[in-house]
Amino acid sequence: MSNDNIMTFHGRVGTKVDLREGAVPWVLFRVASTPSYFDQATRTWRDLETMWISVKAWRSLAQSAAESRVIGDPIVATGKVRTGRWTTKDGEARESTVLEASLIGHDLTWGVTKLRKVERQTAVAATRDGTVAALEELEGESAA
């Protein structure tokens, strides 16, 4: 039995989905989700605090995400939950929750999409992927 925490997260793409090349192509981008509830007293919908999560994908999933996702797209992502920790140049400790995606798709509650199959070559395993630098970059891009 695996001790991995599997999570499904849905929300809207909050940062640019840039493909990062290396031994293995990968992407890291932020997704925001704002839960809401119906307030019986005022008979209106109310938003709760927005939750942000970083989504990371590898190989063909990363390439497809980079080609088909833009800021504002409603998405669903499923994968393993990881915590990225690093220290900034100023010595400040930072932490970010990362969803290492095994699946990313459009949330079809909001519209329709068409699948276009693509042929891709497989690459070899990565040695150092630059996640820490990418998380620092994303931290500056997303609005909290």
C-alpha positions as semicolon CSV with decimal commas, in nm:
position;residue;x (nm);y (nm);z (nm)
1;M;0,000;0,000;0,000
2;S;0,134;0,340;-0,099
3;N;0,140;0,630;0,145
4;D;0,104;0,889;-0,131
5;N;-0,172;1,143;-0,084
6;I;-0,376;1,160;-0,405
7;M;-0,581;1,474;-0,457
8;T;-0,815;1,611;-0,720
9;F;-0,817;1,990;-0,741
10;H;-1,035;2,206;-0,960
11;G;-1,007;2,577;-1,019
12;R;-0,878;2,826;-1,271
13;V;-0,528;2,858;-1,412
14;G;-0,372;3,158;-1,237
15;T;-0,027;3,185;-1,397
16;K;0,119;3,128;-1,740
17;V;0,178;2,762;-1,828
18;D;0,537;2,772;-1,956
19;L;0,699;2,457;-2,087
20;R;1,045;2,412;-1,936
21;E;1,285;2,207;-2,143
22;G;1,549;1,979;-2,002
23;A;1,619;1,608;-2,015
24;V;1,242;1,576;-1,954
25;P;0,994;1,852;-2,045
26;W;0,790;1,985;-1,750
27;V;0,556;2,265;-1,645
28;L;0,477;2,429;-1,314
29;F;0,184;2,667;-1,283
30;R;-0,059;2,794;-1,018
31;V;-0,429;2,715;-0,995
32;A;-0,678;2,910;-0,783
33;S;-1,006;2,786;-0,641
34;T;-1,258;3,008;-0,463
35;P;-1,529;2,813;-0,280
36;S;-1,864;2,982;-0,237
37;Y;-2,182;2,924;-0,042
38;F;-2,538;3,051;-0,054
39;D;-2,608;3,293;0,232
40;Q;-2,970;3,230;0,335
41;A;-2,990;3,560;0,527
42;T;-2,905;3,780;0,228
43;R;-3,020;3,534;-0,041
44;T;-2,689;3,582;-0,227
45;W;-2,379;3,376;-0,306
46;R;-2,072;3,458;-0,095
47;D;-1,709;3,376;-0,176
48;L;-1,474;3,225;0,079
49;E;-1,095;3,270;0,075
50;T;-0,921;3,170;-0,249
51;M;-0,697;2,864;-0,224
52;W;-0,387;2,843;-0,445
53;I;-0,189;2,533;-0,538
54;S;0,105;2,475;-0,770
55;V;0,053;2,207;-1,034
56;K;0,353;2,030;-1,183
57;A;0,343;1,795;-1,480
58;W;0,605;1,598;-1,671
59;R;0,666;1,467;-2,022
60;S;0,374;1,456;-2,267
61;L;0,127;1,578;-2,002
62;A;0,346;1,886;-1,956
63;Q;0,366;1,946;-2,330
64;S;-0,009;1,910;-2,374
65;A;-0,081;2,137;-2,076
66;A;0,151;2,405;-2,215
67;E;-0,019;2,389;-2,555
68;S;-0,378;2,386;-2,431
69;R;-0,400;2,580;-2,101
70;V;-0,406;2,958;-2,057
71;I;-0,469;3,188;-1,762
72;G;-0,834;3,175;-1,662
73;D;-0,907;2,826;-1,799
74;P;-1,121;2,613;-1,567
75;I;-0,932;2,288;-1,503
76;V;-0,935;1,968;-1,303
77;A;-0,603;1,813;-1,196
78;T;-0,537;1,487;-1,013
79;G;-0,207;1,370;-0,870
80;K;0,023;1,324;-0,571
81;V;0,051;1,601;-0,313
82;R;0,404;1,711;-0,230
83;T;0,552;1,995;-0,025
84;G;0,832;2,197;-0,182
85;R;1,064;2,368;0,067
86;W;1,346;2,609;-0,005
87;T;1,536;2,905;0,134
88;T;1,538;3,238;-0,051
89;K;1,856;3,432;-0,124
90;D;1,769;3,644;0,183
91;G;1,767;3,333;0,403
92;E;1,388;3,319;0,436
93;A;1,235;2,971;0,461
94;R;0,955;2,911;0,208
95;E;0,711;2,628;0,152
96;S;0,464;2,550;-0,124
97;T;0,214;2,271;-0,178
98;V;0,266;2,109;-0,517
99;L;0,027;1,874;-0,695
100;E;0,239;1,643;-0,914
101;A;-0,027;1,583;-1,176
102;S;-0,100;1,252;-1,341
103;L;-0,409;1,401;-1,511
104;I;-0,505;1,754;-1,620
105;G;-0,822;1,838;-1,806
106;H;-1,064;2,118;-1,874
107;D;-1,357;2,144;-1,632
108;L;-1,643;2,076;-1,875
109;T;-1,893;2,239;-1,640
110;W;-1,786;2,567;-1,803
111;G;-1,770;2,472;-2,171
112;V;-1,664;2,218;-2,429
113;T;-1,328;2,111;-2,564
114;K;-1,201;1,886;-2,846
115;L;-0,914;1,640;-2,812
116;R;-0,644;1,653;-3,078
117;K;-0,399;1,364;-3,055
118;V;-0,033;1,447;-3,108
119;E;0,270;1,227;-3,169
120;R;0,567;1,293;-2,941
121;Q;0,904;1,134;-2,881
122;T;0,989;1,013;-2,531
123;A;1,284;1,160;-2,343
124;V;1,521;1,029;-2,075
125;A;1,483;1,095;-1,701
126;A;1,562;1,436;-1,552
127;T;1,850;1,495;-1,315
128;R;1,774;1,846;-1,182
129;D;1,450;2,010;-1,288
130;G;1,461;2,364;-1,144
131;T;1,145;2,333;-0,933
132;V;1,274;2,562;-0,657
133;A;1,349;2,846;-0,899
134;A;1,012;2,794;-1,069
135;L;0,827;2,805;-0,734
136;E;1,003;3,131;-0,645
137;E;0,905;3,272;-0,984
138;L;0,541;3,163;-0,943
139;E;0,525;3,310;-0,593
140;G;0,583;3,652;-0,748
141;E;0,327;3,599;-1,031
142;S;0,015;3,482;-0,846
143;A;-0,208;3,723;-0,663
144;A;-0,295;3,605;-0,314
